[in-house]
Structures are given as structure tokens and as C-alpha cells.
Amino acid sequence: MHPEHNGFAKMRRAMVVGLVLASASLAGCTHYQPAPKAFNEATIQPYRLDSGDRLRITVFEQTGLSNTYTVDQAGYISFPLIGQVPARGRTMTEVEKAIAQKLQQGFLRDPDVTIEVDRYRSIFVMGEVGQPGQYSYVPGMTIQNAVAIAGGFTARANQRDIDVTRKINGEVMTGRVTISNPLLAGDTIYVRERFF
């Protein structure tokens, strides 16, 4: 075999191997899509309540009714006089109106109800962080803040983009975002291992 043909064959094989590896790595990239539009829009919408949120509910001039209440696993608040009030997926304003309407039905003439979040439901940080676990959510928190609270990235962590699972309008979605993205209460953050 002519020496030039042997060199050409080696170069051609190297190019084929390179193309196969490049297409395999691109296929891996397209497997996971970036976060859907609704995923990011949820961070600028009014806060929606869910199980685990603890609320400070005040009924003006009604100290017996004013207290802290937790949204239970079924998504309800158990409120004196009126019983179960649905809260899951609703805004605080919607729940204020629901409680006021129920109190007007035979209990109070013109109830003035206000709700504030006393403690938000937890976030969960998993994967390549120093201390994976459940942590308290603080409004305005970013993924970077959550990772810092969870002991920072490990040496093997992919720090470029992070997987976040979030419930939006009752539907659970997972999207890949950057560490500067805002979080919502109840989010699960998963830091993947980098490949190289």
C-alpha cells in the first residue's frame, strides 16, 4: 500500500470517529429541553398556596379567629366556625375572599380578612451539593442562594445549568435553568454531575 494512502485512511477514520462522537454529544444535549415558557412566567405571577405553607390569618377585631394556620396535605385550611377552606393553587387574595364570604354566612356582618405567609413551604436541594436536603424558602431566593445554603457545589458539580422541578397549575414540570434563576417555594433543585 502506498504510504500516502495509509495516512489518508487514518485521517479519514479519525474524522469519522470525530463526527460520531460529536453527533452523540449533540444527541445528549437535545434529550433535555430548556424550561418551558410557563416555568419562567410562574416566578412573576402572584404567589399560589400549597401544602406546607403556614399562613397568618387576621380577622379584624376577632382575636379568637386570628391565628396561624397551615395548608394541609389535601390543600385545605381548617378554619374555626367555617371548617375546611380550599387553598391549594389559590392566591392569598382569593383565600381572603373565600374566608370572608363563608364568615358572612351567619357569623360576622362585614368581616375584614387579611392573609400573610408566616412560613413558606420548603425547597429541596439534591445532587452534587455539600449537604443535600430540605431547606426553608425565602422570597427572592435564586438557585445560587439555595446551593450556597446546601453547602455549595461539590468538585464534580455541573455549575452551568441546573434542573428544577416545579408545580405549575397542578402540573409538575422540570426545566433546565442557570444558577441565577429565581426559585419558588416548593421547588426541587437537582445539581447534576459534569461529564468531564
N, C-alpha and C positions, 0 to 999 in steps of 0.2 A: 504494500500500500504506500502511496506517495505521502511523504511527511506533511505536506500542506493539507491533504485530505484528512489526516488524523487530527490535526489541530482544529480544522473546521468542524469536524464531528464533535469534538469535546466542547467547543464553543456553542454549537447548536444544542447539545444536551444540557449545558448549563443554562441556556436561555429558556428551554422548555421547562426545566425544573423551577427556574425563577418565576415563570408565568403560572405554573401550577400552584406554587406557594403563594403568590400574590393573589390569585383568584380565590384560594382557600381562606386567606385572611380577610379578603373583602366579603366573602360569604358570611364569615363570622360577624362582621360589622353590621350587616344588614339584618341579621337574625333579631336584633333588639332595636325597636324604634324609639326615637326621642319621645318625650312626654307629649300626649295629645293636647290640643288647644284647651279643652275644658280643665285639664290638670293644672295648667298655669293660671287660668281665669279664676279658679277656686280660691286662690290666695288673695284676690282683691274683692271678693264677694263678702256680704255680711256673714258673720260667724254663724255656723249651723251647729246646734247642740247634738250631743250623742251620749251614749252610756259612759259613765265615769266623770262627766262634768259635774262639779259641785257649784251650786248657784246660791247667791244671797238674794232672797226674795223679800221685798219690803212692801207691806200694805200700809199706806199712810194712816196713822192713828189707830193701828190694830197690832199692838205689840204681841198678842197671842198668836198671830198668823205670820208675823215677820220672823224669819229664821233662815238657816242654810238647809238646802235640800239637794240631794244627789239624783241625777238621772240614772235610773236603774238599768239592769241588763236588757229589759224589754223595751227601754226607751221612754219610760214614763217617770213623772214626778208624783209622789204621793203627797197630796196637799190636804191640810185639815179642812173639814166641812164639805169639801167638794170631791175628794177622792183622787183617782188617777187622772193626770193631765198629760196628754201625749206631747213629748218634747223632741224626740229623735228627728233630725233633719229640718227642724224649725229654727227660726231666728229668735232671739230674746224678745223682740217686739211682738212677734206672733204669739209666743207663750204668755207674755204680759196680758195681751188682749184676751186670750183664752181663759186665763185665770179670772180676770175682771168680769168677763161675761158670765162665768159659772157662779161667781160670788154675788152677782146681781140677781140671780135667780133665787130669791128668798132669804139671802143672808145680809147683804150690805146694799145700801141705796146707790151710792156712786163711788165704788172702790177705785183707789189710785194705786196701781201696782207697778213696781219697778224691779228689774232684774239686773244683777251684775254677776259676772263669773267670779266665784270665790277661788276656785282652783280648776284649771283646765285638765282634760283627760291627758294621760301620759303619751309620750312618744317612745319609740323603741329603736335602739341603735344596735345593729348586728354586723357581723363580718369582721373585716380587718381593722378593728379599733382596739385600743388598750383594754377597755372594760365594757364589753357588750352588755346591754341590759335595758331596763325601763327607766326613763328619766322624766322629770317634770317639764312641761312645756311652758314657755314664756312668750307672750305675743311679740312679734317682730323677729323671732329666732330664725336663723339660717341653718343650712346643713352644716356649715363650718362651725357654728356655735355648738351644735349637737355633738359633732365629732370631738370637739375640744372637751366638752363635759364628759364624754365617754372615754377619756384618756388619750385622745389623739389617734392619728393613723399609726398602724404597725409599719415595719420596714417593707412588708410585702404589699401594702395597700395601693390600689389604683386611685390616685388622688384627683384625676381629671374629671371623671364623671361618676355619679353615684346613682343607684337605683332607689327610688322612693315609691312606696305603696301607699295609696290614699283612697279613702272612700268619698265619692262624689255623687250626690243624689242617690244614695243607696247602692251605687255600683263601685266595686273595688277596681282601681286602675293602678298599673305600675308604669313608671316612666323613668327614663334616664336623664338626669339633670346635672348641672355643675354645682360646686360646693357653695356658690354664692346665692343659690335659690332659696326663697323663703320656705319655711315649713308651716304646717298646720297641726293643731292638736290632733292626736290620734295617728299621725304618720308613722310609718316604719321605714327606717333608713337602712340600706344594706350596702356596705363598702366591699367591693369585690377585690380579689387578689389580682395583681397585674401579672401579665404573661411573661415579661422579660425584665 
